[in-house]
Amino acid sequence: MKKSLCCIALGIMYGTLAIAQPEIEKRIQTQLILAENGSTIDLPEGVIHLTKSLSMDGKKNITIKGKGLNQTMLSFKGQIMGAEGLKITNSQQIILENFTIQDSKGDLIKTMHVTGITFRRVKAEWTGKPSPKNGGYAFYPVQCEQVVLDSCTAIGASDAGIYVGQSKHIVVKNCTAYNNVAGIEIENSLYADVHNNVVTGNTGGILVFDLPDLVQKRGGYTRVFNNLIKENNHPNFAPKGNIVAKVPEGTGILILATNQVEIFENLILDNKTVGTGIISYFMTENKFKDKDYYPYPTGIYIHDNQFERKPKRAPLTSTIGKIFTFKLKYGKNVPHIIYDGIVDKNTLDANGRVKLENKICIRQNKNQSIGNMDAENDFKKPTRDAPQFDCALERLKMPVH
């Protein structure tokens, strides 16, 4: 009698009577393979233990829907086959919503070559302490178009919690990212809006990067606005060799070698190394051979943000922290906004000034302070609050999706 009641309870938990875990796993994967275009895959309620990656390929207009963040939980803690938790490829107009996914060996959700991918009310997390053994990315859309992440949560990624790479037409909004190396990262991507997110407790809050040796060469046209970027002071736990392993703990926003970026109306609070950093790829000290790669940040407009940070020395756990202390002698008075000062000579006009469209413009920020590191000249003549940054660029406008 007790056994029967147990089976009935288990069946109710998973939305069907007395179905064993391996059968649930097989059923979900079969649905992903056989789903007809335009259909909805309903994930059952409960904790669903999975041992293999789930995958879907070549579908159109599919919704994968759970019963809610704390009602449907896909756990890959016992994964023995595959790396990703869920992988979706070569598809169009896919919606993922209302479920939690946990503890895959590699990335939790990866989508590749998908046009129209929406993540809505999805939590992706590693449930233990932050560790380099955690997968790299919680959300990982790459080489996609029309990407939307709305009201999602990312926790514990050893690279980036929310990562969008080599993609176009992107919105990341109303999301929360914490205990990741990078909270949100936009990489080699075009036309991204990142707004109304809460990014806290990561090593770095929001990263906008262009890197060499990727299919999509040059990103840009990214707006970061109305975000709370607070106390991103977690020690960096990325595996050695990853580019994010170089991100200093205590970084609010970091712009690396990308172009046409507008940062505005954010609260950037108590990030103990730098509020916002603007650097070229040369600062990574990594060599590159990609002839099509452009290593300089240009056309950066930072305005109407609020910066706060108690006077204190930057941690010495990163190269940047050591430069601030020993080369630049910032002591406890580290500027909120830092620019490395490495300039592309091809952006200079006949008078040796940077052309307006390529400038770094910074104005009207609360508690504004700016440091030019003069890294190009081995930090010999750093400046603070130089008038060259007091300019305005044309506001970015995003194309309609």
Secondary structure as a PSIPRED ss2 file (coil, helix, strand):
# PSIPRED VFORMAT (PSIPRED V4.0)

   1 M C   1.000  0.000  0.000
   2 K H   0.000  1.000  0.000
   3 K H   0.000  1.000  0.000
   4 S H   0.000  1.000  0.000
   5 L H   0.000  1.000  0.000
   6 C H   0.000  1.000  0.000
   7 C H   0.000  1.000  0.000
   8 I H   0.000  1.000  0.000
   9 A H   0.000  1.000  0.000
  10 L H   0.000  1.000  0.000
  11 G H   0.000  1.000  0.000
  12 I H   0.000  1.000  0.000
  13 M H   0.000  1.000  0.000
  14 Y C   1.000  0.000  0.000
  15 G C   1.000  0.000  0.000
  16 T C   1.000  0.000  0.000
  17 L C   1.000  0.000  0.000
  18 A C   1.000  0.000  0.000
  19 I C   1.000  0.000  0.000
  20 A C   1.000  0.000  0.000
  21 Q H   0.000  1.000  0.000
  22 P H   0.000  1.000  0.000
  23 E H   0.000  1.000  0.000
  24 I H   0.000  1.000  0.000
  25 E H   0.000  1.000  0.000
  26 K H   0.000  1.000  0.000
  27 R H   0.000  1.000  0.000
  28 I H   0.000  1.000  0.000
  29 Q H   0.000  1.000  0.000
  30 T H   0.000  1.000  0.000
  31 Q H   0.000  1.000  0.000
  32 L H   0.000  1.000  0.000
  33 I H   0.000  1.000  0.000
  34 L H   0.000  1.000  0.000
  35 A C   1.000  0.000  0.000
  36 E C   1.000  0.000  0.000
  37 N C   1.000  0.000  0.000
  38 G C   1.000  0.000  0.000
  39 S C   1.000  0.000  0.000
  40 T E   0.000  0.000  1.000
  41 I E   0.000  0.000  1.000
  42 D E   0.000  0.000  1.000
  43 L C   1.000  0.000  0.000
  44 P C   1.000  0.000  0.000
  45 E C   1.000  0.000  0.000
  46 G E   0.000  0.000  1.000
  47 V E   0.000  0.000  1.000
  48 I E   0.000  0.000  1.000
  49 H E   0.000  0.000  1.000
  50 L C   1.000  0.000  0.000
  51 T C   1.000  0.000  0.000
  52 K E   0.000  0.000  1.000
  53 S E   0.000  0.000  1.000
  54 L E   0.000  0.000  1.000
  55 S E   0.000  0.000  1.000
  56 M E   0.000  0.000  1.000
  57 D E   0.000  0.000  1.000
  58 G C   1.000  0.000  0.000
  59 K C   1.000  0.000  0.000
  60 K E   0.000  0.000  1.000
  61 N E   0.000  0.000  1.000
  62 I E   0.000  0.000  1.000
  63 T E   0.000  0.000  1.000
  64 I E   0.000  0.000  1.000
  65 K E   0.000  0.000  1.000
  66 G C   1.000  0.000  0.000
  67 K C   1.000  0.000  0.000
  68 G C   1.000  0.000  0.000
  69 L C   1.000  0.000  0.000
  70 N C   1.000  0.000  0.000
  71 Q C   1.000  0.000  0.000
  72 T E   0.000  0.000  1.000
  73 M E   0.000  0.000  1.000
  74 L E   0.000  0.000  1.000
  75 S E   0.000  0.000  1.000
  76 F C   1.000  0.000  0.000
  77 K C   1.000  0.000  0.000
  78 G C   1.000  0.000  0.000
  79 Q C   1.000  0.000  0.000
  80 I C   1.000  0.000  0.000
  81 M E   0.000  0.000  1.000
  82 G E   0.000  0.000  1.000
  83 A E   0.000  0.000  1.000
  84 E E   0.000  0.000  1.000
  85 G E   0.000  0.000  1.000
  86 L E   0.000  0.000  1.000
  87 K E   0.000  0.000  1.000
  88 I E   0.000  0.000  1.000
  89 T E   0.000  0.000  1.000
  90 N E   0.000  0.000  1.000
  91 S E   0.000  0.000  1.000
  92 Q E   0.000  0.000  1.000
  93 Q E   0.000  0.000  1.000
  94 I E   0.000  0.000  1.000
  95 I E   0.000  0.000  1.000
  96 L E   0.000  0.000  1.000
  97 E E   0.000  0.000  1.000
  98 N E   0.000  0.000  1.000
  99 F E   0.000  0.000  1.000
 100 T E   0.000  0.000  1.000
 101 I E   0.000  0.000  1.000
 102 Q E   0.000  0.000  1.000
 103 D C   1.000  0.000  0.000
 104 S C   1.000  0.000  0.000
 105 K C   1.000  0.000  0.000
 106 G C   1.000  0.000  0.000
 107 D C   1.000  0.000  0.000
 108 L C   1.000  0.000  0.000
 109 I E   0.000  0.000  1.000
 110 K E   0.000  0.000  1.000
 111 T E   0.000  0.000  1.000
 112 M E   0.000  0.000  1.000
 113 H E   0.000  0.000  1.000
 114 V E   0.000  0.000  1.000
 115 T E   0.000  0.000  1.000
 116 G E   0.000  0.000  1.000
 117 I E   0.000  0.000  1.000
 118 T E   0.000  0.000  1.000
 119 F E   0.000  0.000  1.000
 120 R E   0.000  0.000  1.000
 121 R E   0.000  0.000  1.000
 122 V E   0.000  0.000  1.000
 123 K E   0.000  0.000  1.000
 124 A E   0.000  0.000  1.000
 125 E E   0.000  0.000  1.000
 126 W C   1.000  0.000  0.000
 127 T C   1.000  0.000  0.000
 128 G C   1.000  0.000  0.000
 129 K C   1.000  0.000  0.000
 130 P C   1.000  0.000  0.000
 131 S C   1.000  0.000  0.000
 132 P C   1.000  0.000  0.000
 133 K C   1.000  0.000  0.000
 134 N C   1.000  0.000  0.000
 135 G C   1.000  0.000  0.000
 136 G C   1.000  0.000  0.000
 137 Y E   0.000  0.000  1.000
 138 A E   0.000  0.000  1.000
 139 F E   0.000  0.000  1.000
 140 Y E   0.000  0.000  1.000
 141 P E   0.000  0.000  1.000
 142 V E   0.000  0.000  1.000
 143 Q C   1.000  0.000  0.000
 144 C C   1.000  0.000  0.000
 145 E E   0.000  0.000  1.000
 146 Q E   0.000  0.000  1.000
 147 V E   0.000  0.000  1.000
 148 V E   0.000  0.000  1.000
 149 L E   0.000  0.000  1.000
 150 D E   0.000  0.000  1.000
 151 S C   1.000  0.000  0.000
 152 C C   1.000  0.000  0.000
 153 T E   0.000  0.000  1.000
 154 A E   0.000  0.000  1.000
 155 I E   0.000  0.000  1.000
 156 G C   1.000  0.000  0.000
 157 A C   1.000  0.000  0.000
 158 S C   1.000  0.000  0.000
 159 D C   1.000  0.000  0.000
 160 A E   0.000  0.000  1.000
 161 G E   0.000  0.000  1.000
 162 I E   0.000  0.000  1.000
 163 Y E   0.000  0.000  1.000
 164 V E   0.000  0.000  1.000
 165 G E   0.000  0.000  1.000
 166 Q C   1.000  0.000  0.000
 167 S C   1.000  0.000  0.000
 168 K E   0.000  0.000  1.000
 169 H E   0.000  0.000  1.000
 170 I E   0.000  0.000  1.000
 171 V E   0.000  0.000  1.000
 172 V E   0.000  0.000  1.000
 173 K E   0.000  0.000  1.000
 174 N C   1.000  0.000  0.000
 175 C C   1.000  0.000  0.000
 176 T E   0.000  0.000  1.000
 177 A E   0.000  0.000  1.000
 178 Y E   0.000  0.000  1.000
 179 N C   1.000  0.000  0.000
 180 N C   1.000  0.000  0.000
 181 V C   1.000  0.000  0.000
 182 A E   0.000  0.000  1.000
 183 G E   0.000  0.000  1.000
 184 I E   0.000  0.000  1.000
 185 E E   0.000  0.000  1.000
 186 I E   0.000  0.000  1.000
 187 E E   0.000  0.000  1.000
 188 N C   1.000  0.000  0.000
 189 S C   1.000  0.000  0.000
 190 L E   0.000  0.000  1.000
 191 Y E   0.000  0.000  1.000
 192 A E   0.000  0.000  1.000
 193 D E   0.000  0.000  1.000
 194 V E   0.000  0.000  1.000
 195 H E   0.000  0.000  1.000
 196 N C   1.000  0.000  0.000
 197 N C   1.000  0.000  0.000
 198 V E   0.000  0.000  1.000
 199 V E   0.000  0.000  1.000
 200 T E   0.000  0.000  1.000
 201 G C   1.000  0.000  0.000
 202 N C   1.000  0.000  0.000
 203 T C   1.000  0.000  0.000
 204 G E   0.000  0.000  1.000
 205 G E   0.000  0.000  1.000
 206 I E   0.000  0.000  1.000
 207 L E   0.000  0.000  1.000
 208 V E   0.000  0.000  1.000
 209 F E   0.000  0.000  1.000
 210 D C   1.000  0.000  0.000
 211 L C   1.000  0.000  0.000
 212 P C   1.000  0.000  0.000
 213 D C   1.000  0.000  0.000
 214 L C   1.000  0.000  0.000
 215 V C   1.000  0.000  0.000
 216 Q C   1.000  0.000  0.000
 217 K C   1.000  0.000  0.000
 218 R C   1.000  0.000  0.000
 219 G C   1.000  0.000  0.000
 220 G E   0.000  0.000  1.000
 221 Y E   0.000  0.000  1.000
 222 T E   0.000  0.000  1.000
 223 R E   0.000  0.000  1.000
 224 V E   0.000  0.000  1.000
 225 F E   0.000  0.000  1.000
 226 N C   1.000  0.000  0.000
 227 N C   1.000  0.000  0.000
 228 L E   0.000  0.000  1.000
 229 I E   0.000  0.000  1.000
 230 K E   0.000  0.000  1.000
 231 E C   1.000  0.000  0.000
 232 N C   1.000  0.000  0.000
 233 N C   1.000  0.000  0.000
 234 H C   1.000  0.000  0.000
 235 P C   1.000  0.000  0.000
 236 N C   1.000  0.000  0.000
 237 F C   1.000  0.000  0.000
 238 A C   1.000  0.000  0.000
 239 P C   1.000  0.000  0.000
 240 K C   1.000  0.000  0.000
 241 G C   1.000  0.000  0.000
 242 N C   1.000  0.000  0.000
 243 I H   0.000  1.000  0.000
 244 V H   0.000  1.000  0.000
 245 A H   0.000  1.000  0.000
 246 K H   0.000  1.000  0.000
 247 V C   1.000  0.000  0.000
 248 P C   1.000  0.000  0.000
 249 E C   1.000  0.000  0.000
 250 G C   1.000  0.000  0.000
 251 T E   0.000  0.000  1.000
 252 G E   0.000  0.000  1.000
 253 I E   0.000  0.000  1.000
 254 L E   0.000  0.000  1.000
 255 I E   0.000  0.000  1.000
 256 L E   0.000  0.000  1.000
 257 A C   1.000  0.000  0.000
 258 T C   1.000  0.000  0.000
 259 N E   0.000  0.000  1.000
 260 Q E   0.000  0.000  1.000
 261 V E   0.000  0.000  1.000
 262 E E   0.000  0.000  1.000
 263 I E   0.000  0.000  1.000
 264 F E   0.000  0.000  1.000
 265 E C   1.000  0.000  0.000
 266 N C   1.000  0.000  0.000
 267 L E   0.000  0.000  1.000
 268 I E   0.000  0.000  1.000
 269 L E   0.000  0.000  1.000
 270 D C   1.000  0.000  0.000
 271 N C   1.000  0.000  0.000
 272 K C   1.000  0.000  0.000
 273 T C   1.000  0.000  0.000
 274 V E   0.000  0.000  1.000
 275 G E   0.000  0.000  1.000
 276 T E   0.000  0.000  1.000
 277 G E   0.000  0.000  1.000
 278 I E   0.000  0.000  1.000
 279 I E   0.000  0.000  1.000
 280 S C   1.000  0.000  0.000
 281 Y H   0.000  1.000  0.000
 282 F H   0.000  1.000  0.000
 283 M H   0.000  1.000  0.000
 284 T H   0.000  1.000  0.000
 285 E C   1.000  0.000  0.000
 286 N C   1.000  0.000  0.000
 287 K C   1.000  0.000  0.000
 288 F C   1.000  0.000  0.000
 289 K C   1.000  0.000  0.000
 290 D C   1.000  0.000  0.000
 291 K C   1.000  0.000  0.000
 292 D C   1.000  0.000  0.000
 293 Y C   1.000  0.000  0.000
 294 Y C   1.000  0.000  0.000
 295 P C   1.000  0.000  0.000
 296 Y C   1.000  0.000  0.000
 297 P C   1.000  0.000  0.000
 298 T E   0.000  0.000  1.000
 299 G E   0.000  0.000  1.000
 300 I E   0.000  0.000  1.000
 301 Y E   0.000  0.000  1.000
 302 I E   0.000  0.000  1.000
 303 H E   0.000  0.000  1.000
 304 D C   1.000  0.000  0.000
 305 N C   1.000  0.000  0.000
 306 Q E   0.000  0.000  1.000
 307 F E   0.000  0.000  1.000
 308 E E   0.000  0.000  1.000
 309 R C   1.000  0.000  0.000
 310 K C   1.000  0.000  0.000
 311 P C   1.000  0.000  0.000
 312 K C   1.000  0.000  0.000
 313 R C   1.000  0.000  0.000
 314 A C   1.000  0.000  0.000
 315 P C   1.000  0.000  0.000
 316 L C   1.000  0.000  0.000
 317 T C   1.000  0.000  0.000
 318 S C   1.000  0.000  0.000
 319 T H   0.000  1.000  0.000
 320 I H   0.000  1.000  0.000
 321 G H   0.000  1.000  0.000
 322 K H   0.000  1.000  0.000
 323 I H   0.000  1.000  0.000
 324 F H   0.000  1.000  0.000
 325 T H   0.000  1.000  0.000
 326 F H   0.000  1.000  0.000
 327 K H   0.000  1.000  0.000
 328 L C   1.000  0.000  0.000
 329 K C   1.000  0.000  0.000
 330 Y C   1.000  0.000  0.000
 331 G C   1.000  0.000  0.000
 332 K C   1.000  0.000  0.000
 333 N C   1.000  0.000  0.000
 334 V C   1.000  0.000  0.000
 335 P C   1.000  0.000  0.000
 336 H C   1.000  0.000  0.000
 337 I E   0.000  0.000  1.000
 338 I E   0.000  0.000  1.000
 339 Y E   0.000  0.000  1.000
 340 D C   1.000  0.000  0.000
 341 G C   1.000  0.000  0.000
 342 I C   1.000  0.000  0.000
 343 V C   1.000  0.000  0.000
 344 D C   1.000  0.000  0.000
 345 K H   0.000  1.000  0.000
 346 N H   0.000  1.000  0.000
 347 T H   0.000  1.000  0.000
 348 L E   0.000  0.000  1.000
 349 D C   1.000  0.000  0.000
 350 A C   1.000  0.000  0.000
 351 N C   1.000  0.000  0.000
 352 G C   1.000  0.000  0.000
 353 R C   1.000  0.000  0.000
 354 V E   0.000  0.000  1.000
 355 K C   1.000  0.000  0.000
 356 L H   0.000  1.000  0.000
 357 E H   0.000  1.000  0.000
 358 N H   0.000  1.000  0.000
 359 K C   1.000  0.000  0.000
 360 I E   0.000  0.000  1.000
 361 C E   0.000  0.000  1.000
 362 I E   0.000  0.000  1.000
 363 R E   0.000  0.000  1.000
 364 Q C   1.000  0.000  0.000
 365 N C   1.000  0.000  0.000
 366 K E   0.000  0.000  1.000
 367 N C   1.000  0.000  0.000
 368 Q C   1.000  0.000  0.000
 369 S C   1.000  0.000  0.000
 370 I E   0.000  0.000  1.000
 371 G E   0.000  0.000  1.000
 372 N E   0.000  0.000  1.000
 373 M C   1.000  0.000  0.000
 374 D C   1.000  0.000  0.000
 375 A H   0.000  1.000  0.000
 376 E H   0.000  1.000  0.000
 377 N H   0.000  1.000  0.000
 378 D C   1.000  0.000  0.000
 379 F C   1.000  0.000  0.000
 380 K C   1.000  0.000  0.000
 381 K C   1.000  0.000  0.000
 382 P C   1.000  0.000  0.000
 383 T E   0.000  0.000  1.000
 384 R E   0.000  0.000  1.000
 385 D C   1.000  0.000  0.000
 386 A C   1.000  0.000  0.000
 387 P H   0.000  1.000  0.000
 388 Q H   0.000  1.000  0.000
 389 F H   0.000  1.000  0.000
 390 D C   1.000  0.000  0.000
 391 C C   1.000  0.000  0.000
 392 A C   1.000  0.000  0.000
 393 L C   1.000  0.000  0.000
 394 E C   1.000  0.000  0.000
 395 R C   1.000  0.000  0.000
 396 L C   1.000  0.000  0.000
 397 K C   1.000  0.000  0.000
 398 M C   1.000  0.000  0.000
 399 P C   1.000  0.000  0.000
 400 V C   1.000  0.000  0.000
 401 H C   1.000  0.000  0.000
